[in-house]
Amino acid sequence: MLMLCLLPWVPILCPVGIFSLLVMLAIAIIAASRDAIDHLRRLHQIPCTGCAYFTGCQYLKCTVNPSIALTEGAVACRDFAPNSHIQPLCTRHCK
């Protein structure tokens, strides 16, 4: 009996339900892409590669603060010293 009562509403409810699911999917994709862009902007603020203490070695990336080197914590590093000369990112000792 319940199915007979809902049967006239099925052609209206199905497209509305599908449309609402598509709208929610679009909103979720937009929110995820905004979060990813914000995260990438924060990562591009990491100053380690331009620091005098940055070694580029995979074993010891920074001689002063190795635990925060190349992480988001390095954005506000108090020991940052601008590198006055260009040094190779990795020496033969690190390979």
N, C-alpha and C positions, 0 to 999 in steps of 0.2 A: 504494500500500500504506500509506503514511504517512497519507493522508487517511482511510482506513478505520479506522485506529487512533484518530485524533482525533475522528472523528464522534460517538461517544457522549459525549464531554466538551464538545462545543459548547454544548448547552443549559445547562451549568453555568458555563462560562468566560465566555460573553458577558454575562450579567447581572452577574457579579462584576467584569468589566472595566469595564462601563458605570458600575457603582456606585463603583468606585475612581476613575474619572475625575471623576465628580460630586463626590466628597469632596475631591479635589485642587483642583477649581475653587472649591469653597466655602472651602477654606483660603486659597487665593490671594486671593479677594475680601475675606475678613476681614483678612488681612495688609495688603492695599493700603488698606483703609479705616482701619485703625489708623495706618498711616504718614501718611495724609492728615490725620487728626485731629491727630496730633503736630505736623505741619508748620503747620497752621492755628493751633495754640496758640502756637508760636514766633512766627508772624507777628503775632499779637495782642499780643505783648509789645513791639513796636516803639514807642518813646515819641516819635517825631518830631513828631506833630501837637500834642503838648502842650509843645513846646519853644519858647523865646523866639527861637531862631535859625531856626526853620522858617518859610519864606516862603510855601509853597503854590504857588509859581510853577513851571510845568513846566520852565522853563529852568534855574532855580537853586533847588532845593528847600531847601537849607540853606546858610547863608552861611559856616559854619565848616567843616563836613565834607560837601561836596556829593557826594563819591564814595560815601559809605556811607548817605546819606539814604534813608529808607524801605526799607532792606534789613535782613537779619538781622544784619549787622555793627553796626547802630545800636543794638542792644539793650544793648550794653556801652559806649555812647558816653561818653567822659570829659567832654565839653563840654556835656552836657545841662544846661539851665537851665529850670526850670519856668516856664511862661508865666503871668504874673500877670493878664493881661487877654486877652479874647477878640479875636482879629484875624480878618479875613476870610481864607479860604483862598486866594483868588486876587484880585489887584487888576486894574484895567483895563489895566495895563501888560503883564500876562502873556498876555492873550488874544490 
